[in-house]
Amino acid sequence: MYFPAEHFLDKLQSSAEELSDFEQRGIVKGVARAGRVFYSSRDLYKLKGILLFMTRGLTLEEAQRRVDHPTKEIPAAPSVAKTGGGE
C-alpha cells in the first residue's frame, strides 16, 4: 500500500523537512507518480519505529539499526556498581 506524502506526514506527525532529510539519507524512498510523491507502508512503519526509538534517546543511526535488525543482540549499557555505606 502506498500513501501520498501529505497523508504519510500526517500519520507520522512529522514535517516535510524531516521527511526530506530521511529521504536524502536513503532511509526512505518516495515514488513519483502523476506529479505526486507516494511512500510505502513499509516506509511508514520503518519511520514510525525510528522516530519512536529517537524519542527514547537513541541517535538516528542507533534507531535505524534497531529497526533494520530487530533480532540482532545489542549490547546493554554497563551497569554501575553501587557502593553502600554500612551494613
N, CA, C and O atoms as a Tinker XYZ file with bonds, in Angstrom:
   348  protein
     1  N      0.844000   -1.167000    0.000000    73     2
     2  CA     0.000000    0.000000    0.000000    64     1     3
     3  C      0.893000    1.236000    0.000000    63     2     4     5
     4  O      1.918000    1.274000    0.681000    81     3
     5  N      0.497000    2.233000   -0.763000    73     3     6
     6  CA     1.249000    3.484000   -0.850000    64     5     7
     7  C      0.382000    4.643000   -0.382000    63     6     8     9
     8  O     -0.830000    4.667000   -0.593000    81     7
     9  N      1.042000    5.604000    0.262000    73     7    10
    10  CA     0.368000    6.793000    0.784000    64     9    11
    11  C      0.940000    8.031000    0.117000    63    10    12    13
    12  O      2.148000    8.110000   -0.107000    81    11
    13  N      0.076000    9.017000   -0.209000    73    11    14
    14  CA     0.621000   10.278000   -0.703000    64    13    15
    15  C      1.413000   10.955000    0.423000    63    14    16    17
    16  O      1.139000   10.728000    1.602000    81    15
    17  N      2.376000   11.771000    0.061000    73    15    18
    18  CA     3.273000   12.401000    1.038000    64    17    19
    19  C      2.504000   13.111000    2.155000    63    18    20    21
    20  O      2.894000   13.021000    3.319000    81    19
    21  N      1.435000   13.804000    1.823000    73    19    22
    22  CA     0.670000   14.551000    2.842000    64    21    23
    23  C      0.096000   13.602000    3.897000    63    22    24    25
    24  O      0.153000   13.876000    5.095000    81    23
    25  N     -0.452000   12.495000    3.431000    73    23    26
    26  CA    -1.044000   11.502000    4.333000    64    25    27
    27  C      0.047000   10.843000    5.184000    63    26    28    29
    28  O     -0.130000   10.596000    6.377000    81    27
    29  N      1.159000   10.573000    4.541000    73    27    30
    30  CA     2.316000    9.968000    5.200000    64    29    31
    31  C      2.796000   10.873000    6.334000    63    30    32    33
    32  O      3.022000   10.404000    7.450000    81    31
    33  N      2.951000   12.159000    6.053000    73    31    34
    34  CA     3.398000   13.115000    7.072000    64    33    35
    35  C      2.389000   13.236000    8.207000    63    34    36    37
    36  O      2.769000   13.356000    9.372000    81    35
    37  N      1.115000   13.203000    7.867000    73    35    38
    38  CA     0.071000   13.288000    8.881000    64    37    39
    39  C      0.132000   12.089000    9.820000    63    38    40    41
    40  O      0.017000   12.243000   11.036000    81    39
    41  N      0.313000   10.900000    9.262000    73    39    42
    42  CA     0.387000    9.689000   10.085000    64    41    43
    43  C      1.622000    9.697000   10.984000    63    42    44    45
    44  O      1.582000    9.175000   12.098000    81    43
    45  N      2.719000   10.287000   10.504000    73    43    46
    46  CA     3.959000   10.325000   11.283000    64    45    47
    47  C      4.014000   11.500000   12.250000    63    46    48    49
    48  O      4.859000   11.529000   13.145000    81    47
    49  N      3.122000   12.464000   12.075000    73    47    50
    50  CA     3.188000   13.698000   12.856000    64    49    51
    51  C      4.565000   14.327000   12.671000    63    50    52    53
    52  O      5.224000   14.710000   13.638000    81    51
    53  N      4.983000   14.427000   11.418000    73    51    54
    54  CA     6.315000   14.894000   11.077000    64    53    55
    55  C      6.228000   16.025000   10.064000    63    54    56    57
    56  O      5.174000   16.278000    9.481000    81    55
    57  N      7.362000   16.705000    9.864000    73    55    58
    58  CA     7.405000   17.815000    8.914000    64    57    59
    59  C      7.964000   17.355000    7.570000    63    58    60    61
    60  O      8.620000   16.318000    7.473000    81    59
    61  N      7.690000   18.144000    6.546000    73    59    62
    62  CA     8.213000   17.843000    5.216000    64    61    63
    63  C      9.740000   17.917000    5.211000    63    62    64    65
    64  O     10.398000   17.162000    4.496000    81    63
    65  N     10.299000   18.825000    6.009000    73    63    66
    66  CA    11.758000   18.955000    6.090000    64    65    67
    67  C     12.378000   17.696000    6.684000    63    66    68    69
    68  O     13.402000   17.212000    6.201000    81    67
    69  N     11.753000   17.170000    7.730000    73    67    70
    70  CA    12.268000   15.953000    8.360000    64    69    71
    71  C     12.182000   14.769000    7.384000    63    70    72    73
    72  O     13.113000   13.969000    7.287000    81    71
    73  N     11.078000   14.668000    6.677000    73    71    74
    74  CA    10.920000   13.593000    5.689000    64    73    75
    75  C     11.959000   13.732000    4.583000    63    74    76    77
    76  O     12.543000   12.741000    4.145000    81    75
    77  N     12.186000   14.954000    4.137000    73    75    78
    78  CA    13.199000   15.202000    3.110000    64    77    79
    79  C     14.583000   14.775000    3.604000    63    78    80    81
    80  O     15.366000   14.210000    2.840000    81    79
    81  N     14.884000   15.040000    4.870000    73    79    82
    82  CA    16.159000   14.628000    5.453000    64    81    83
    83  C     16.285000   13.101000    5.451000    63    82    84    85
    84  O     17.335000   12.568000    5.096000    81    83
    85  N     15.221000   12.401000    5.843000    73    83    86
    86  CA    15.239000   10.934000    5.828000    64    85    87
    87  C     15.443000   10.405000    4.407000    63    86    88    89
    88  O     16.135000    9.409000    4.195000    81    87
    89  N     14.837000   11.083000    3.451000    73    87    90
    90  CA    14.968000   10.642000    2.065000    64    89    91
    91  C     16.387000   10.896000    1.559000    63    90    92    93
    92  O     16.947000   10.051000    0.860000    81    91
    93  N     16.972000   12.033000    1.895000    73    91    94
    94  CA    18.351000   12.338000    1.471000    64    93    95
    95  C     19.342000   11.350000    2.076000    63    94    96    97
    96  O     20.353000   11.024000    1.453000    81    95
    97  N     19.057000   10.872000    3.287000    73    95    98
    98  CA    19.931000    9.906000    3.940000    64    97    99
    99  C     19.704000    8.483000    3.421000    63    98   100   101
   100  O     20.431000    7.564000    3.800000    81    99
   101  N     18.701000    8.294000    2.558000    73    99   102
   102  CA    18.442000    6.982000    1.972000    64   101   103
   103  C     17.636000    6.056000    2.868000    63   102   104   105
   104  O     17.588000    4.850000    2.627000    81   103
   105  N     17.000000    6.606000    3.903000    73   103   106
   106  CA    16.223000    5.780000    4.830000    64   105   107
   107  C     14.876000    5.397000    4.212000    63   106   108   109
   108  O     14.410000    4.271000    4.382000    81   107
   109  N     14.266000    6.317000    3.510000    73   107   110
   110  CA    13.021000    6.047000    2.782000    64   109   111
   111  C     13.190000    6.546000    1.359000    63   110   112   113
   112  O     14.079000    7.343000    1.059000    81   111
   113  N     12.320000    6.062000    0.495000    73   111   114
   114  CA    12.396000    6.483000   -0.900000    64   113   115
   115  C     10.987000    6.654000   -1.437000    63   114   116   117
   116  O     10.223000    5.695000   -1.540000    81   115
   117  N     10.663000    7.874000   -1.772000    73   115   118
   118  CA     9.357000    8.153000   -2.345000    64   117   119
   119  C      9.295000    7.727000   -3.798000    63   118   120   121
   120  O     10.312000    7.658000   -4.487000    81   119
   121  N      8.093000    7.445000   -4.247000    73   119   122
   122  CA     7.860000    7.051000   -5.634000    64   121   123
   123  C      7.004000    8.129000   -6.276000    63   122   124   125
   124  O      5.901000    8.409000   -5.806000    81   123
   125  N      7.500000    8.732000   -7.341000    73   123   126
   126  CA     6.762000    9.790000   -8.034000    64   125   127
   127  C      5.813000    9.176000   -9.060000    63   126   128   129
   128  O      6.207000    8.389000   -9.920000    81   127
   129  N      4.548000    9.570000   -8.932000    73   127   130
   130  CA     3.529000    9.117000   -9.891000    64   129   131
   131  C      2.509000   10.236000  -10.071000    63   130   132   133
   132  O      2.012000   10.808000   -9.101000    81   131
   133  N      2.216000   10.529000  -11.308000    73   131   134
   134  CA     1.198000   11.522000  -11.646000    64   133   135
   135  C      1.442000   12.855000  -10.946000    63   134   136   137
   136  O      0.503000   13.508000  -10.491000    81   135
   137  N      2.705000   13.250000  -10.865000    73   135   138
   138  CA     3.039000   14.540000  -10.283000    64   137   139
   139  C      2.990000   14.586000   -8.763000    63   138   140   141
   140  O      3.094000   15.665000   -8.180000    81   139
   141  N      2.835000   13.447000   -8.114000    73   139   142
   142  CA     2.794000   13.390000   -6.644000    64   141   143
   143  C      3.816000   12.361000   -6.172000    63   142   144   145
   144  O      4.269000   11.511000   -6.938000    81   143
   145  N      4.168000   12.462000   -4.884000    73   143   146
   146  CA     5.118000   11.515000   -4.305000    64   145   147
   147  C      4.373000   10.621000   -3.328000    63   146   148   149
   148  O      3.583000   11.091000   -2.509000    81   147
   149  N      4.637000    9.322000   -3.429000    73   147   150
   150  CA     3.994000    8.334000   -2.572000    64   149   151
   151  C      5.060000    7.551000   -1.810000    63   150   152   153
   152  O      6.177000    7.362000   -2.291000    81   151
   153  N      4.690000    7.100000   -0.608000    73   151   154
   154  CA     5.586000    6.301000    0.228000    64   153   155
   155  C      4.872000    5.010000    0.611000    63   154   156   157
   156  O      3.655000    4.987000    0.791000    81   155
   157  N      5.645000    3.945000    0.732000    73   155   158
   158  CA     5.061000    2.637000    1.025000    64   157   159
   159  C      4.709000    2.497000    2.502000    63   158   160   161
   160  O      5.197000    3.246000    3.348000    81   159
   161  N      3.858000    1.529000    2.789000    73   159   162
   162  CA     3.508000    1.236000    4.184000    64   161   163
   163  C      4.747000    0.733000    4.920000    63   162   164   165
   164  O      4.876000    0.947000    6.125000    81   163
   165  N      5.653000    0.074000    4.217000    73   163   166
   166  CA     6.918000   -0.365000    4.833000    64   165   167
   167  C      7.722000    0.851000    5.296000    63   166   168   169
   168  O      8.270000    0.853000    6.398000    81   167
   169  N      7.790000    1.886000    4.450000    73   167   170
   170  CA     8.480000    3.122000    4.842000    64   169   171
   171  C      7.814000    3.757000    6.061000    63   170   172   173
   172  O      8.489000    4.275000    6.951000    81   171
   173  N      6.484000    3.711000    6.089000    73   171   174
   174  CA     5.740000    4.284000    7.209000    64   173   175
   175  C      6.101000    3.584000    8.513000    63   174   176   177
   176  O      6.416000    4.247000    9.501000    81   175
   177  N      6.060000    2.264000    8.530000    73   175   178
   178  CA     6.369000    1.529000    9.754000    64   177   179
   179  C      7.839000    1.675000   10.150000    63   178   180   181
   180  O      8.167000    1.724000   11.336000    81   179
   181  N      8.717000    1.742000    9.154000    73   179   182
   182  CA    10.136000    1.928000    9.439000    64   181   183
   183  C     10.368000    3.277000   10.118000    63   182   184   185
   184  O     11.058000    3.351000   11.134000    81   183
   185  N      9.795000    4.336000    9.561000    73   183   186
   186  CA     9.988000    5.659000   10.157000    64   185   187
   187  C      9.306000    5.785000   11.510000    63   186   188   189
   188  O      9.826000    6.454000   12.403000    81   187
   189  N      8.148000    5.151000   11.677000    73   187   190
   190  CA     7.493000    5.164000   12.991000    64   189   191
   191  C      8.408000    4.557000   14.045000    63   190   192   193
   192  O      8.539000    5.093000   15.145000    81   191
   193  N      9.034000    3.446000   13.710000    73   191   194
   194  CA     9.949000    2.797000   14.643000    64   193   195
   195  C     11.159000    3.663000   14.938000    63   194   196   197
   196  O     11.553000    3.811000   16.095000    81   195
   197  N     11.748000    4.234000   13.905000    73   195   198
   198  CA    12.921000    5.086000   14.089000    64   197   199
   199  C     12.573000    6.284000   14.971000    63   198   200   201
   200  O     13.308000    6.605000   15.906000    81   199
   201  N     11.461000    6.938000   14.675000    73   199   202
   202  CA    11.067000    8.104000   15.465000    64   201   203
   203  C     10.772000    7.723000   16.916000    63   202   204   205
   204  O     11.077000    8.487000   17.832000    81   203
   205  N     10.185000    6.555000   17.128000    73   203   206
   206  CA     9.918000    6.092000   18.487000    64   205   207
   207  C     11.219000    5.903000   19.260000    63   206   208   209
   208  O     11.349000    6.379000   20.388000    81   207
   209  N     12.176000    5.211000   18.659000    73   207   210
   210  CA    13.464000    4.997000   19.322000    64   209   211
   211  C     14.180000    6.321000   19.578000    63   210   212   213
   212  O     14.842000    6.482000   20.603000    81   211
   213  N     14.050000    7.264000   18.652000    73   211   214
   214  CA    14.705000    8.560000   18.842000    64   213   215
   215  C     14.092000    9.324000   20.012000    63   214   216   217
   216  O     14.797000   10.052000   20.710000    81   215
   217  N     12.787000    9.168000   20.233000    73   215   218
   218  CA    12.171000    9.836000   21.384000    64   217   219
   219  C     12.632000    9.214000   22.692000    63   218   220   221
   220  O     12.482000    9.807000   23.760000    81   219
   221  N     13.194000    8.017000   22.601000    73   219   222
   222  CA    13.706000    7.335000   23.796000    64   221   223
   223  C     15.208000    7.546000   23.976000    63   222   224   225
   224  O     15.846000    6.874000   24.786000    81   223
   225  N     15.765000    8.485000   23.212000    73   223   226
   226  CA    17.147000    8.874000   23.424000    64   225   227
   227  C     18.177000    8.275000   22.491000    63   226   228   229
   228  O     19.363000    8.574000   22.629000    81   227
   229  N     17.771000    7.436000   21.541000    73   227   230
   230  CA    18.735000    6.865000   20.612000    64   229   231
   231  C     19.037000    7.867000   19.504000    63   230   232   233
   232  O     18.196000    8.695000   19.156000    81   231
   233  N     20.236000    7.784000   18.960000    73   231   234
   234  CA    20.569000    8.612000   17.810000    64   233   235
   235  C     19.855000    8.039000   16.591000    63   234   236   237
   236  O     19.321000    6.931000   16.636000    81   235
   237  N     19.850000    8.790000   15.522000    73   235   238
   238  CA    19.225000    8.313000   14.282000    64   237   239
   239  C     19.860000    7.006000   13.832000    63   238   240   241
   240  O     19.159000    6.073000   13.441000    81   239
   241  N     21.183000    6.937000   13.885000    73   239   242
   242  CA    21.889000    5.735000   13.433000    64   241   243
   243  C     21.537000    4.530000   14.306000    63   242   244   245
   244  O     21.297000    3.438000   13.791000    81   243
   245  N     21.505000    4.728000   15.630000    73   243   246
   246  CA    21.154000    3.631000   16.535000    64   245   247
   247  C     19.718000    3.179000   16.308000    63   246   248   249
   248  O     19.432000    1.982000   16.276000    81   247
   249  N     18.824000    4.142000   16.153000    73   247   250
   250  CA    17.410000    3.825000   15.925000    64   249   251
   251  C     17.237000    3.063000   14.620000    63   250   252   253
   252  O     16.472000    2.101000   14.552000    81   251
   253  N     17.946000    3.494000   13.590000    73   251   254
   254  CA    17.837000    2.814000   12.299000    64   253   255
   255  C     18.355000    1.381000   12.399000    63   254   256   257
   256  O     17.756000    0.469000   11.829000    81   255
   257  N     19.460000    1.172000   13.115000    73   255   258
   258  CA    19.980000   -0.191000   13.296000    64   257   259
   259  C     18.962000   -1.061000   14.020000    63   258   260   261
   260  O     18.761000   -2.217000   13.648000    81   259
   261  N     18.321000   -0.520000   15.046000    73   259   262
   262  CA    17.324000   -1.299000   15.793000    64   261   263
   263  C     16.154000   -1.698000   14.908000    63   262   264   265
   264  O     15.636000   -2.810000   15.012000    81   263
   265  N     15.742000   -0.790000   14.043000    73   263   266
   266  CA    14.600000   -1.070000   13.166000    64   265   267
   267  C     15.011000   -2.020000   12.038000    63   266   268   269
   268  O     14.258000   -2.929000   11.687000    81   267
   269  N     16.187000   -1.814000   11.478000    73   267   270
   270  CA    16.637000   -2.646000   10.352000    64   269   271
   271  C     17.031000   -4.056000   10.783000    63   270   272   273
   272  O     16.901000   -4.999000   10.003000    81   271
   273  N     17.513000   -4.210000   12.017000    73   271   274
   274  CA    17.986000   -5.507000   12.509000    64   273   275
   275  C     17.427000   -5.773000   13.903000    63   274   276   277
   276  O     18.183000   -5.795000   14.874000    81   275
   277  N     16.117000   -5.977000   14.015000    73   275   278
   278  CA    15.500000   -6.104000   15.343000    64   277   279
   279  C     15.928000   -7.330000   16.136000    63   278   280   281
   280  O     15.791000   -7.339000   17.359000    81   279
   281  N     16.435000   -8.353000   15.485000    73   279   282
   282  CA    16.788000   -9.571000   16.220000    64   281   283
   283  C     18.255000   -9.622000   16.610000    63   282   284   285
   284  O     18.668000  -10.518000   17.346000    81   283
   285  N     19.052000   -8.668000   16.126000    73   283   286
   286  CA    20.465000   -8.650000   16.493000    64   285   287
   287  C     20.604000   -8.268000   17.954000    63   286   288   289
   288  O     19.876000   -7.418000   18.467000    81   287
   289  N     21.541000   -8.905000   18.602000    73   287   290
   290  CA    21.817000   -8.614000   20.002000    64   289   291
   291  C     22.539000   -7.275000   20.083000    63   290   292   293
   292  O     23.579000   -7.080000   19.454000    81   291
   293  N     21.985000   -6.367000   20.852000    73   291   294
   294  CA    22.591000   -5.060000   21.040000    64   293   295
   295  C     23.105000   -5.000000   22.464000    63   294   296   297
   296  O     22.342000   -5.210000   23.407000    81   295
   297  N     24.403000   -4.714000   22.635000    73   295   298
   298  CA    24.954000   -4.724000   23.988000    64   297   299
   299  C     24.272000   -3.700000   24.884000    63   298   300   301
   300  O     23.977000   -2.578000   24.473000    81   299
   301  N     24.034000   -4.120000   26.114000    73   299   302
   302  CA    23.421000   -3.230000   27.090000    64   301   303
   303  C     24.475000   -2.300000   27.649000    63   302   304   305
   304  O     25.668000   -2.604000   27.611000    81   303
   305  N     24.037000   -1.172000   28.167000    73   303   306
   306  CA    24.948000   -0.244000   28.799000    64   305   307
   307  C     25.503000   -0.900000   30.057000    63   306   308   309
   308  O     24.786000   -1.620000   30.751000    81   307
   309  N     26.776000   -0.654000   30.353000    73   307   310
   310  CA    27.348000   -1.272000   31.567000    64   309   311
   311  C     26.635000   -0.764000   32.822000    63   310   312   313
   312  O     26.279000    0.410000   32.929000    81   311
   313  N     26.441000   -1.683000   33.760000    73   311   314
   314  CA    25.760000   -1.273000   34.980000    64   313   315
   315  C     26.770000   -0.618000   35.910000    63   314   316   317
   316  O     27.967000   -0.903000   35.874000    81   315
   317  N     26.254000    0.248000   36.724000    73   315   318
   318  CA    27.099000    0.963000   37.671000    64   317   319
   319  C     26.942000    0.281000   39.022000    63   318   320   321
   320  O     25.837000    0.169000   39.553000    81   319
   321  N     28.062000   -0.171000   39.565000    73   319   322
   322  CA    28.028000   -0.851000   40.873000    64   321   323
   323  C     27.780000    0.190000   41.961000    63   322   324   325
   324  O     28.414000    1.245000   41.998000    81   323
   325  N     26.864000   -0.130000   42.823000    73   323   326
   326  CA    26.557000    0.780000   43.932000    64   325   327
   327  C     27.471000    0.430000   45.112000    63   326   328   329
   328  O     27.689000   -0.736000   45.442000    81   327
   329  N     27.973000    1.454000   45.706000    73   327   330
   330  CA    28.768000    1.231000   46.910000    64   329   331
   331  C     27.939000    1.659000   48.099000    63   330   332   333
   332  O     27.444000    2.784000   48.171000    81   331
   333  N     27.804000    0.748000   49.011000    73   331   334
   334  CA    26.969000    1.029000   50.179000    64   333   335
   335  C     27.839000    1.457000   51.352000    63   334   336   337
   336  O     28.990000    1.042000   51.482000    81   335
   337  N     27.279000    2.268000   52.171000    73   335   338
   338  CA    27.988000    2.703000   53.358000    64   337   339
   339  C     27.311000    2.100000   54.571000    63   338   340   341
   340  O     26.263000    2.593000   54.987000    81   339
   341  N     27.854000    1.086000   55.136000    73   339   342
   342  CA    27.249000    0.497000   56.330000    64   341   343
   343  C     26.701000   -0.866000   56.036000    63   342   344   345
   344  O     26.813000   -1.380000   54.923000    81   343
   345  N     26.119000   -1.432000   57.031000    73   343   346
   346  CA    25.601000   -2.800000   56.912000    64   345   347
   347  C     24.133000   -2.885000   56.957000    63   346   348
   348  O     23.574000   -3.979000   56.866000    81   347
